[in-house]
Amino acid sequence: MPIGIGAAILGAGALSAGAGLIASGNATKEASNAAAANNALESQIYQSNKALEAPYINAGDSAEGELSGFLGLGGDQAATQEAFQTYLNSTGYQFDVDQGENAITSNRAAAGLLNSGATLKALDTYGTGQAQQFGQQYLSNLSGMVNTGAGAANALAGEGQNYAGAVSSNNNSAATVAANAGLSAANSVSNALASGVNAFALSQGGSSFGGAGNAFSALPTVFGLPIGPTT
């Protein structure tokens, strides 16, 4: 068979190898793009959850500071007292105290005991009881806000771990596809060139079992180097 036909056979093998390389490159690119898109979606979901939970976390942090100050464990005492007073003013505390004290003094006055020690004691007991009641409710409210903030922070931490795991999985999958594509491309090139060489040898009268004789002497060169054994 003419050398030109043999070269065409080798050329076909080279084209096949090239097609394998292109397919490998496309697979790697698609896997990389898919990983990037998935990572962007995971980031969007995480940032959305973070924005939703931020108000609860911030409120919990503020409540924790107020709770510590109210219990005398630190913080800004003046700010703590101001916050507590604001709370009392919003609950009708003073109205309840005034109504209760008016009822006590009215009853004592009717009995002629308005300025007695018993009346003063009754007023003190009532006022202390009201303060304790509203104070306990205030503590309960602060504790609830602290717990809500802590729950939101824990939820966000878990979502952060999920986000990191998803991104890692996406990147690992893309890397696996790229590695497999590289191996596939290498095998494709190797097989295509081997098939081309074998076909050329057969076209020159050689044997597919290795008895190519001098058929390899007619092989063209690649990059200036002869393909096949040299004599």
Secondary structure as UniProt FT lines:
FT   HELIX           3..70
FT   TURN            71..72
FT   HELIX           77..91
FT   HELIX           93..110
FT   TURN            111..112
FT   TURN            114..115
FT   HELIX           117..203
FT   TURN            204..205
FT   TURN            208..209
FT   TURN            213..214
FT   HELIX           215..218
FT   STRAND          221..222
FT   TURN            223..224
FT   STRAND          225..226
//
